[in-house]
């Protein structure tokens, strides 16, 4: 009887540990999808809102460690002289926070801006491809989002 009880305890402990790991993986991939969605929304907004009066010079996503990312409107009186980066709260279009169980790891960029009508893609600091790594806090698992200077988003 003690042997059976011991075996059941070990099996139960293993199942509970695996459920917890599975939950953290789900959170990780959900947050990766939120980042991809924000990048896609900024990209599509830049081409769908182009050309009207009072229209932003572009749309972008600003990243701040450890968990904040913001879709912003690049605002300027003259789009030829726009700074093509996030310049403060007046440019916020939509703001997001990653789940507290995950965080950005080694961000290689601060901003990515999509400038209509093409859209032209500006990554700050300048690079051909940026990699956004989201990592489970206190864990080894991570998920990546890559975006290149052509605007292609991949995971």
N, C-alpha and C positions, 0 to 999 in steps of 0.2 A: 504494500500500500504506500509506503514512504517513497519507494522508487517511482511509482506512477505519479505521485504528487510532485516529486522533484522534476520529472520529465515535463509535466504540464507547466510548472513554473518557468522552466527554461524556454519552452516553446512560447509561452505567453509573453515573456520578456523580450524575446526576439521579434515577435509580431508587433509589439508596441513600439520598439525602437525603429523598425522598418516603416511603420505608419508615420512616425514623426519625420523621418528622412524624406518620405514621399510628399508630405505636406510642404516641406521647405522647397523641394524641387518644383512643385506646382506654383508656389509663390514666386520663385525665381523666373520661371517661364512666363508667368502672367505679367511680371514687371518688365521683362524683355519685350513683350508684345505692346505694352504701354509706350515704351520708348520708340518702337517702330511706328506705332500709330501716330505719335506726336510728330515724328519726322515726315511721315506721309501727309499729315494734315497741313503742315507748314508748306510742303512742296506743292500740294494741290491748291492751297489758298493763293500762293504766289501767281499761279497762272490763271486761276478762275476770277480773280478780282482785279486783274490788270487793266489799266487804261482810263478809269473814271477819275473825276475830280475828287481830291482829298484821299486818294488811294495811297496806302503805304508803298514805299519804294521796294519792299520785299517782305518776306516772312522768314523767320528762322527759329531755331531752337537753341537756347542757352543752357549750359550744364554747369552746375555747382556741386562740388563734393560736399557732403557725402551722398545726399539723396534728392536734391532739387533739380528739376528741369522745367524750363519755361518756353512756351511758344510765344514769340514776340513779333510785333510789327516794326519794321525798320522805318522810322519816321524821319522825314527831312523836308524842308521847304523846297529844296531842289534835289532831285534824286541823283543828279550827277555828282553832288558833293556829299551824299549820304555816307555815314561812317561804316555801314555794312556789318554792324555788330550790335549786341545788346547794350543799350545805354541807360538803363534804369527803369524804374517802375512805370513811367508814363508809356512805355512800349509794350507792357504785358498784355497779351491776348488771352492766354490761358496758362495756369500754373499747376504743377504736379509735384507730388512727393512719392518717392519709392516707399514700399512697405518697410517697416522698421527692421525686418529680418534680413534685408539685403541693402547693399550700398554700391555706389560706383567705385571701381578700383582702377587706379592709374589712368585717369581721364587724359586722353591725348588731344583734346580740343576743349575750347570754352564755348564757341559758337559755330553754328552752321547756318548760312543764310541762302535762301533761294530768291534770286532776283529775276523778275519777269522780263521779257515774255518767254524766254527759252525753257526753263529757267537756268540762269547762270548760277553756279554753286560756289560759294565762298566759305572755306573752312578756316577758322581762326584757332590757333596759329596755323599759318599756311602749310598745307600738306596735300598730297594726292589722294590719300585715303585715311580716314579717321576710324579708330576702333574704340567702341564704348564697351567696357567690361563691367558687368553687374555680378557681384559676388555675394554668396550667402555669408552673413556676418558670423565669424567664428567657425567657418567651414571651408572646405576646399572647392566645392562646386561653383561654377561660374557660367555665365551665358554672355555671348558677345553680339554686338550689332555693329556692322561695318557700313560706312557710307563713303563713296568715292567722289571725286571732283566732277563726275558726270551726273551725280544725283542718285546713283544706283544704291539701294539699301539692301543689305543681306544679313542673314543670321547664321 
